[in-house]
Amino acid sequence: MYNQFQKLLILSIITIFIFSSVASAQFIQSTASNGKPIQIALFNPVQLLPENESIKGVRLSLVYGKNTSLTGLDWAFLVNHLTAPSIGIQWSMVGYNESDFSGWQEGLISVTKGSFLGLQSGFVNIAGDATGVQYGFVNYADKVEGVQLGFVNYVNSMYGLQIGLANIIRQGGIFPVMPIINFSF
């Protein structure tokens, strides 16, 4: 069982990176502004660049960093905040995206209000529409195409698989609530 789980997780991550690469190319081609290569923030507004700038490179935030979009690496000790579609890797205690995010979002609390594509991992994961994998203690999304792995998995509609202690699919699941495994294909 553990080896099968490892294989599923590795396959999911590889799939995510392939989809993220395609999405990255499309995102970079469609982005009009050049973006700045580096952002350093103590807390907003005490940061190198103002919050209305896009970052294409690396953003490092100690307490709280806020920018419109990011393409690249987004690391914060406490909170990352993005307001426009972004792509890359986001690591923080709290990652908050008001729009779409593609890539890997890791944190104690990971939130993407728009569409999410990739791997979202942390203690609590929240997404609008998610395509890929949510891996955490509590996973919540409006719509999922992919896999939710966690203690509690909740989704309004799903095309995929849930594995956890409590699995809830409000519309379209084989059962509305199931322990251990639930799915909808």
Order of alpha helices (4+ residues) and beta strands (2+ residues): alpha-beta-beta-beta-beta-beta-beta-beta-beta
